[in-house]
Amino acid sequence: MYKSTTINIDPALLELLAEASESLSTSRANLIAVLMYFMSRKPHRNLEQKIGIEYQPRSQNPEWRVFHLRLKRAEYNFYQDMRIICKMSISYIIAYAIENHLDEIMKRL
């Protein structure tokens, strides 16, 4: 069974994601799954001081893109758990991972 969801993403980050997925010969959704798994394994932020869910900062670029994801139920639940653990929206987790960890993932793969 699948669950569909959407994320909002800056076009520049979506382009980075597209380029990386093309160079790895994988889909953007698969690369997002790798990024989410990486975020679950790597300490990345000081979470103790956060109270609620943090959302992406507003961008100067008004042209945010909507990206549709079709996830297996277990993947969807994992993404929701990551949202709670990281105290960030799923869109923000993905954007953060692209900005901070995509290069490292590309080197490893």
N, C-alpha and C positions, 0 to 999 in steps of 0.2 A: 504494500500500500504506500502511496506517495502523498506528500504534502507540498503544496505550492506556496511560495512566499516571495516577497520582493525585498530588495535592498535599494537604498539610494546611495549613489556614488558619484564622486567628482569625475568628470569626463577624462581628466588627465590620469587619474588612478585606474579608470577602466581601460584606458589605452595601454598603460603599463601591464595590467593583467592580461590583456589580449596579446600583447607582444610576447610576454613570458609563456603563456599557454601555447602559442604558436611555435616558439622555439623548442618547447618540450614535447610538442606533438600530443597535447592533451586538451581537454575542454577547459573553459574558464571555470565551470562548476567543479571539476575535479581539482583544479589548482586552488580554488577557494577552500575545498575540503582539506587539502594539504596545509594551507595557511591556518585553518582553524585547529587542526591537530597540532601544528607547531606551536600555536599560542597556548594550547593546553599543557604543553610539555616544558615551555620556557618561561621562567619568571620574567615579567615584563614591566610591571608598574607597582607602585606603592598603593595597595588596595585597602589597607586598614583604615585610611582616613576618609574613604568614600562612603557616602550614606545611601544615595539612590543611584539609579541608572543614569549614566552620562551619555549624551548624544553628541554627534559630530559638531564641531564648531561651524558656524556659518562661513561659507566661502564667498569670496569676491565674485566668483563665477556663478551667475544665476542659472546656468544650464545644467543642473544636476541631472543625472541619468538614472532611470529606473532599470534595474537588472532583475530578471525573473529567475528564480531557482526552483527546481523540482527535486525535492529531497525525499529519501526513504524516511520512514517514521523514526528509526533510530538516529539518523543524521539530524533530523529536525529536533528531536529531543536533546541531542548533544549540543546543538547550536543554542537552544534555549538554556541549557545548563551553563554553557560558556557565558551567556548574557548575564546570568546571575553571579557567577564566579568572578568575572572580570568587571562587573558593574558598569557595563557599556552596552549600548545597543548593538545588535548583530551587524548592522551597517558600519558602525564605528569600529568594531573589532576587526572587520575585514579591511577597512581603510587603514587602520593602524598597522595591521600585519603587512599590507602591501607597502606602506611607507617605511616600515622599520625592519622587516624580515624577508622581503621578497628576494633581495640580492643574495642573502645567505642561503636561502632555499635553492636558488638557481645554481649556486656554486656546489651545493651538496648533490643535486640531481644531475 
